[in-house]
Amino acid sequence: QVQLVESGGGLVQPGGSLRLACAASGSRFIIYTMRWYRQAPGKQRESVATITMDSKTNYADSVKGRFTISRDNAKNTVYLQMNSLKPEDTAVYYCNALVEGGTYWGQGTQVTVSS
């Protein structure tokens, strides 16, 4: 089994930055694809960024140019650098990993963008 632990969420003013991290641990595994989702109150959960094992990336139009997803395979950790944050970015952010044998989710971390 694989465990995902997220960190880096918090309160930030509009225009500020945050860096989220998701560390994977457990039995031997290979992470094929890592994806960041977010869910705001009253909204459906949406995918915001994806990165593959060979570091190919995709972004939702709403965050393109502001967010950057990256991974450190040696540390089994994936990051989401969030710049120029807007109030509409406020949500619980979830880490999702497609690994050999299944799909796993993190517990979520709260990001609040407010003045």
Buried (B, 14 or more C-beta within 10 A) or exposed (E): EBEBBBEBBEEBEEEEEBEBBBBBEEEEBEBEBBBBBBBBEEEEEBBBBBBBEEEEEEBBEEBEEBBBBBBEEEEBBBBBBBBEBEEEBBBBBBBBBBBEEEEBEBEBBEBBBEE
